[in-house]
Amino acid sequence: MSRVASSKETVVSFPVPPGDKTQTRESGDQSGLKYASDDGPVNILIVDDEPKNLTVLETVLDNSAYRLVKAGSAEQALLALLADQFAVLILDIRMPGVTGIELARMIKERKKTAQIPIIFLTAYYNEDQHVMEGYGAGAVDYLHKPVNPDILRSKVAVFAELYRMQHEVRETNQALVAEVTERRRAQEQLRELNNTLEHRVIERTRALRASAALLQTATDNASVGLASFDADLRHTFANPAYCKIFGISDDIASQHPSQVLAPALGKKIVRLLERALKGERVSSEIDRSSTGAKPYHYLAIFEPERDADSQIVGVVAAVFDISDRKHAEEQIRLLLREVNHRSKNLLSVVSAIARQTKAPTQEEFTARFADRIQALATSHDLLAKSEWQNVSVAELIRAQLAHFDDLIGRRIIPNGPALMLSVAGAQCLGMVVHELATNAAKHGALSNQQGIVDITWECRDRDREFTITWTEREGPPVTPPSHRGYGSTVIKGMVELHLDGEVLLDFQSSGFGWNLTCPAAKVLEER
């Protein structure tokens, strides 16, 4: 691909970081302008008004097979499209001035650029109406930021390969035209070249077969489903990928879609083909159920096929597998629901702490509330480090008693089986252990040098009850209080509200005893 620059051309510079593979284009100077050659990289245009987004896309798509051209606005993108041919356009929707949607419509209205595939990127427009508007503007795909790098790379690779295939087809057509010209010349010189005619025919036939074999290999091994239809909507061509996508035999020549596809799917394909025969470029998503756990999702594009007189003589179709994108969107929806659920649980705990925190002054309330929130944060941090999966009772106790680390195993003796806590159970027990340790450090066994704390737990499978006991020995004498203190109020409230459990207190001269019994399902991870 080559170009002669006009002397009146406007000077345009596309911002390029040092060492970037993209080029700078200036008026009257072609030395800085680089086009994709037959064997070289294909051009890919990325448009985003945020430089850091351009840098991220450039990093994701860094490949010697691509020449990346960056544009920071719709105006720069249009100038780039005037200068180069592109295999695919990656376009941000939300831009100042001319938006991505408006730019896409301008590109599709221009004959030279109308066939460029457009992939929309957005972090804001994710409602169905926005998605449909994007597809209505001519997009072949619609991705949400942050973009999954593997998905973006795979989609760009498909369009790059399709772009190369189109170039190969054009080259093959040019070769055929040249061959026809050569044969006419051979006929005109038949008398003079009679002695070499047979040799020439053999050589030319070999070249045609090689070209046909190359095209056949490309279509047979393409991952995109390709097919063509005549004016009666009968198949004239279908590659293996197309037949595999629809689960049909590869022997469908001259057959109507209603003859080879399931009734509902056949009717849908026929409606889309009829629209394409009227001159409309049609795209539609197609879902197919599978015997596995996940259904298949495809994007089908139908283009009118025209002859040399621009008369519509049929339809060509391309079918892309978008199952990964659909499955990723479903995973994101599930993740958001889970985040919402966990956030509600956490806020419920914080709300309970606030209701149960009583103090005569604002300063004392703030100190007590902050102390309890810190205990909750310790449990939350431990859960986050375990990726919200498995947290053992022993891990939780050690995390909540980190400031007594030198006493664990010597004066603080935890003992119990390797039981794994649920998220709600870890948060609640973390608060309880924190309160017991705080009380023991101020008034109980941990307030002197001889006191010992035994922490034991078990789960009785027969009745599925969980029990944890805190026993203080050799501490100061303990007498039953005349009224419930702040710590016991918090502990009782947490246990009753979140664990449906029962707390027993034992006040002895040798120390304080505390026992919790609750349904195992309320505190332990499901088996």
Residue pairs with C-beta under 8 A, 6 or more apart in sequence:
1 35
1 36
1 37
1 84
1 85
2 35
3 30
3 33
3 35
3 83
4 30
5 27
5 28
5 29
5 30
5 33
7 27
7 28
9 27
9 28
10 27
10 79
11 26
11 27
12 25
12 26
12 76
12 79
13 24
13 25
13 26
14 22
14 23
14 24
14 25
14 69
14 70
14 71
14 72
14 76
14 80
15 51
15 70
15 72
16 22
16 23
16 24
16 70
17 55
20 58
20 68
20 70
21 66
21 67
21 68
22 58
22 67
22 68
22 69
22 70
23 32
23 33
23 34
23 67
23 69
24 32
25 32
25 33
25 79
25 80
25 83
26 32
33 83
33 84
34 67
35 43
35 84
35 85
36 42
36 43
36 67
36 84
36 85
36 87
38 167
38 171
40 67
41 63
41 64
41 65
41 66
41 67
42 65
42 66
42 67
42 86
42 87
42 160
42 163
42 164
43 66
43 67
43 69
43 84
43 85
43 86
43 87
44 61
44 66
44 67
44 68
44 69
44 86
44 87
44 88
44 89
44 90
44 156
44 160
45 69
45 71
45 77
45 80
45 81
45 84
45 86
45 88
45 89
45 90
46 54
46 57
46 58
46 61
46 68
46 69
46 70
46 71
46 89
46 90
47 70
47 71
47 72
47 73
47 74
47 76
47 77
47 89
47 90
47 91
47 92
47 95
47 100
47 103
48 54
48 57
48 72
48 92
48 95
48 121
49 72
49 73
49 92
49 95
49 96
50 92
51 72
53 92
53 145
54 70
54 72
57 68
57 90
57 152
58 68
58 70
60 147
60 149
60 152
60 153
61 68
61 152
61 153
61 156
62 68
65 160
66 156
66 160
69 80
69 84
69 86
71 77
71 79
71 80
73 95
73 96
73 97
73 98
74 95
74 97
74 98
74 99
74 102
74 103
74 106
75 97
75 98
77 89
77 91
77 103
78 103
78 106
80 86
81 107
81 110
81 112
81 113
81 116
86 116
87 116
87 117
87 159
87 160
87 162
87 163
87 164
88 116
88 117
88 118
88 119
88 156
88 159
88 160
88 163
89 107
89 116
89 117
89 118
89 119
90 119
90 121
90 152
90 156
91 100
91 103
91 104
91 118
91 119
91 120
91 121
91 139
92 100
92 120
92 121
92 122
93 99
93 100
93 101
93 120
93 121
93 122
93 124
93 125
93 130
93 134
94 100
94 122
94 123
94 124
94 125
95 103
98 106
100 120
100 122
101 133
101 134
101 137
104 118
104 120
104 134
104 137
104 138
104 139
105 137
105 138
107 113
107 114
107 116
107 118
107 138
108 114
108 137
108 138
114 138
117 140
117 141
117 159
117 162
118 137
118 138
118 139
118 140
119 139
119 140
119 141
119 142
119 143
119 152
119 155
119 156
120 134
120 139
120 141
120 142
120 143
121 143
121 144
121 145
121 147
122 130
122 134
122 142
122 143
122 144
122 145
123 144
123 145
123 146
125 131
125 133
125 134
126 144
131 142
134 142
135 142
135 283
138 281
140 159
140 283
140 299
140 301
140 320
141 155
141 299
141 322
141 325
143 151
143 152
143 155
143 325
144 329
144 332
148 328
151 324
151 325
151 328
154 324
158 223
158 224
158 320
161 222
161 223
161 224
162 222
162 224
162 318
165 218
165 219
165 222
168 214
168 215
168 218
169 215
172 211
172 214
172 215
175 207
175 211
176 208
176 211
179 204
179 207
179 208
182 204
183 204
186 193
186 197
186 200
190 197
193 200
219 226
219 239
220 239
220 240
222 239
222 241
223 241
223 321
224 241
224 318
224 319
224 320
225 238
225 239
225 241
225 242
225 243
225 244
225 245
225 246
225 298
225 317
225 318
225 319
225 320
226 237
226 238
226 239
226 241
226 242
226 316
226 317
226 318
226 319
227 235
227 237
227 238
227 239
227 242
227 316
227 317
227 319
228 235
228 236
228 237
228 238
228 305
228 314
228 315
228 316
228 317
229 235
229 236
229 273
229 314
229 315
229 316
229 317
230 236
230 313
230 314
231 277
231 312
231 313
231 314
232 256
233 256
233 257
233 270
233 273
233 274
233 277
233 315
234 254
234 255
234 256
235 252
235 253
235 254
235 255
235 256
235 257
235 260
236 253
236 254
236 314
237 253
238 250
238 252
240 250
241 319
242 317
242 319
243 249
243 250
243 252
245 288
245 296
245 298
245 319
245 321
246 260
246 261
246 265
246 288
247 288
248 260
248 261
249 260
252 260
256 270
257 266
257 269
257 270
257 273
258 266
258 267
258 270
259 266
260 266
261 269
265 286
265 288
268 284
268 286
269 300
272 282
272 284
272 300
272 302
273 302
273 315
273 317
275 282
275 302
276 282
276 302
276 303
276 304
276 315
277 304
277 312
277 314
277 315
278 304
278 312
279 304
279 312
280 304
281 301
281 302
281 303
281 304
282 301
282 302
283 299
283 300
283 301
283 302
284 299
284 300
285 297
285 298
285 299
285 300
285 322
286 297
286 298
286 299
286 300
286 319
287 295
287 296
287 297
287 298
288 295
288 296
288 297
288 298
289 295
289 296
290 296
294 323
294 327
295 323
296 321
296 323
297 321
297 322
297 323
297 325
297 326
298 319
298 320
298 321
298 322
298 323
299 319
299 320
299 322
300 317
300 318
300 319
300 320
301 317
301 318
301 319
301 320
302 315
302 316
302 317
303 315
303 316
303 317
303 318
304 312
304 314
304 315
305 312
305 313
305 314
305 315
305 316
306 312
306 313
307 313
342 388
342 423
345 423
345 424
345 427
346 376
346 380
346 427
349 376
349 427
349 428
349 431
349 494
349 498
350 373
350 376
352 493
352 494
352 497
352 498
353 369
353 372
353 373
353 376
353 431
353 490
354 369
355 493
356 489
356 490
356 493
356 494
357 365
357 368
357 369
357 372
357 486
357 490
358 365
358 486
358 489
359 365
359 367
359 368
359 486
368 486
371 438
372 431
372 434
372 490
375 400
375 430
375 431
375 434
375 435
376 427
376 430
376 431
378 399
378 400
378 402
378 430
378 434
379 396
379 399
379 400
379 426
379 427
379 429
379 430
379 431
380 427
381 399
382 391
382 395
382 396
382 399
382 426
382 430
383 391
383 423
383 426
383 427
388 423
390 420
390 525
391 420
391 421
391 426
392 418
392 419
392 420
392 421
393 414
393 416
393 419
393 421
393 429
393 457
393 468
394 414
394 416
394 418
396 421
396 426
396 429
396 430
396 433
397 414
397 433
397 455
398 405
398 408
398 414
399 430
400 430
400 433
400 434
400 437
401 407
401 408
401 412
401 433
401 437
404 412
404 437
404 441
404 446
407 446
408 414
411 445
411 446
411 451
411 452
411 453
412 446
412 452
412 453
412 455
413 452
413 453
413 454
413 455
414 455
414 456
415 454
415 455
415 456
416 455
416 456
416 457
416 458
416 468
417 457
417 458
417 459
419 457
419 459
419 466
419 524
420 524
420 525
421 429
421 523
421 524
421 525
422 522
422 523
422 524
422 525
422 526
424 498
424 522
424 523
425 499
425 522
425 523
425 524
425 525
427 498
428 494
428 495
428 498
428 499
428 523
429 468
429 523
431 490
431 491
431 494
432 491
432 494
432 495
432 516
433 455
433 470
435 487
435 490
435 491
436 470
436 487
436 491
436 514
437 446
438 487
439 487
439 512
440 446
440 447
440 451
440 453
440 472
440 475
440 512
441 447
443 476
444 451
444 453
444 472
444 475
444 476
444 478
444 511
444 512
445 451
445 452
445 453
445 472
445 473
445 474
445 475
445 476
445 511
445 512
446 453
446 475
447 475
447 476
448 475
448 476
450 474
450 475
451 472
451 473
451 474
451 475
451 476
451 511
452 472
452 473
452 474
453 470
453 471
453 472
453 473
454 469
454 470
454 471
454 473
455 468
455 469
455 470
455 471
456 468
456 469
456 471
457 466
457 467
457 468
457 469
458 466
458 467
459 465
459 466
459 467
459 520
459 524
460 467
464 519
464 520
464 521
465 517
465 518
465 519
465 520
466 517
466 518
466 519
466 520
466 522
466 523
466 524
467 515
467 516
467 517
468 515
468 516
469 513
469 514
469 515
469 516
470 512
470 513
470 514
470 515
471 511
471 513
471 514
472 478
472 510
472 511
472 512
472 513
473 510
473 511
474 510
474 511
475 510
475 511
475 512
476 511
477 509
477 510
478 507
478 508
478 509
478 511
478 512
479 507
480 505
480 507
484 492
488 505
491 503
491 514
492 503
495 501
495 502
495 503
495 516
495 518
498 522
499 516
499 518
499 519
499 522
499 523
500 518
500 519
500 522
501 516
501 517
501 518
501 519
501 522
502 516
502 517
502 518
503 514
503 515
503 516
504 514
504 515
504 517
505 512
505 513
505 514
506 512
506 513
506 514
506 515
507 513
